Amino acid sequence: MTIKKVEVTGSLKERYQVEVKVREFTFVTDQGKPMGNNAGPSPVEYIFFGFAGCLGTVARMVALEKKIDLKAFNVKIEGELNVDVFMGKNKEDRPGFNGIKVIIDIDAPISKEEKEAMIHEIDSRCPVSDNLMNHTPIEFVLE
């Protein structure tokens, strides 16, 4: 078993901007105007960003392993959430997405059934998909 530790740090900056660092990269999350300064994607947009990246990475791995000539792999991810919960105006609903739809276009010389099987395998191996679909314990520690 090979375990990999993933670690990011985040620091609140002006208004709703958060500077997030991972390895040698620095990213900014922000809210769109008028609430934020629109200095970067929002945290929930980064979730979809990471999800799309993970699906594409696993798609490449699966294609190489199965010797599939993957010419293109395009993914669109969409979801809706109740912003009133995030804003503290509603405590009845949940703050997360009510559902997530992943629309995938695979350009490869394989059948529709083989593409569907490939998508199933990609999903089953994608860590981001796993974390979104399954309960992952979260521990908050105050320093």
C-alpha positions in Angstrom: 0.0 0.0 0.0 1.3 3.4 -1.0 -0.1 6.4 1.0 0.3 9.9 -0.2 -0.3 12.9 2.1 -1.9 15.9 0.5 -1.6 19.2 2.3 -2.7 22.8 1.5 -2.6 25.9 3.5 -5.0 28.9 3.3 -4.9 32.4 4.6 -7.8 34.9 4.5 -6.8 38.1 2.8 -8.9 41.1 2.0 -12.7 40.8 1.9 -13.5 37.2 0.7 -10.1 36.4 -0.9 -8.3 33.4 0.5 -4.7 32.6 -0.6 -4.2 28.9 -0.9 -0.8 27.2 -1.2 0.0 23.7 -2.4 3.5 22.6 -3.1 5.1 25.5 -5.0 1.8 26.8 -6.3 -0.3 29.7 -5.0 -4.0 30.1 -5.9 -6.7 32.6 -4.8 -10.3 31.9 -4.1 -12.8 34.7 -4.1 -16.4 35.4 -4.6 -17.8 37.1 -7.7 -18.8 40.8 -7.6 -20.5 42.5 -5.9 -19.7 40.4 -2.8 -16.1 39.7 -3.6 -13.5 41.2 -6.0 -13.7 38.3 -8.5 -10.0 37.7 -8.0 -10.3 34.0 -8.6 -12.7 31.1 -8.7 -14.9 30.4 -5.7 -14.2 27.5 -3.5 -17.0 25.4 -4.9 -15.8 26.2 -8.4 -12.4 24.8 -7.4 -14.1 21.6 -6.3 -15.4 21.2 -9.9 -12.0 22.3 -11.2 -10.3 19.6 -9.2 -13.0 17.0 -10.1 -12.6 17.7 -13.9 -8.8 17.5 -13.6 -9.0 14.2 -11.7 -11.4 12.7 -14.2 -9.1 13.7 -17.1 -6.0 12.4 -15.3 -7.6 9.0 -14.7 -9.0 8.9 -18.2 -5.5 9.2 -19.6 -4.3 6.4 -17.3 -7.1 4.1 -18.3 -6.6 4.8 -22.0 -2.9 4.1 -21.8 -3.5 0.9 -19.8 -6.1 -0.4 -22.2 -4.3 0.9 -25.3 -7.2 3.1 -26.3 -6.3 5.9 -28.8 -7.9 8.7 -26.7 -8.0 11.7 -29.1 -10.0 13.9 -26.7 -11.7 13.8 -23.3 -13.9 16.7 -22.5 -15.9 17.1 -19.3 -18.5 19.6 -18.2 -19.5 19.5 -14.5 -22.5 21.4 -13.2 -24.5 21.6 -10.0 -26.8 23.9 -8.0 -26.7 24.9 -4.4 -28.9 27.1 -2.1 -26.9 30.3 -1.6 -29.2 31.4 1.2 -27.7 28.6 3.4 -24.2 29.9 2.7 -25.3 33.5 3.5 -26.9 32.4 6.8 -30.5 33.1 5.7 -31.7 29.5 5.6 -30.9 26.8 8.1 -33.3 24.2 6.8 -31.4 23.2 3.6 -27.9 22.0 3.3 -25.1 24.3 2.0 -23.6 21.8 -0.5 -24.7 20.9 -4.0 -28.2 19.3 -4.4 -26.7 17.2 -7.1 -23.8 17.1 -9.5 -24.0 16.3 -13.2 -20.9 15.2 -15.1 -21.2 15.3 -18.9 -18.4 13.6 -20.7 -17.4 13.5 -24.4 -14.9 10.8 -25.3 -13.3 10.9 -28.8 -11.8 7.5 -29.3 -12.3 4.6 -31.8 -14.4 2.5 -29.3 -18.1 1.7 -29.1 -20.6 3.5 -26.9 -20.7 0.5 -24.6 -16.9 0.6 -24.3 -17.0 4.4 -23.6 -19.6 3.8 -20.8 -17.4 1.1 -19.3 -14.5 3.5 -19.5 -16.4 6.2 -17.7 -17.4 3.7 -15.0 -13.8 2.7 -14.5 -12.6 6.3 -14.4 -15.2 7.2 -11.8 -14.3 4.1 -9.7 -10.6 5.2 -9.6 -11.0 9.0 -9.2 -10.2 10.1 -5.7 -12.2 13.3 -6.1 -15.2 11.4 -7.3 -14.9 9.1 -4.3 -14.7 11.9 -1.8 -17.7 13.6 -3.3 -19.8 10.5 -3.4 -18.9 9.0 -0.1 -18.8 10.2 3.5 -15.2 11.2 4.4 -14.6 12.0 8.0 -13.4 15.5 8.6 -11.7 16.5 11.8 -11.4 20.2 12.8 -8.5 21.0 15.1 -8.1 24.5 16.7 -4.5 25.6 17.0 
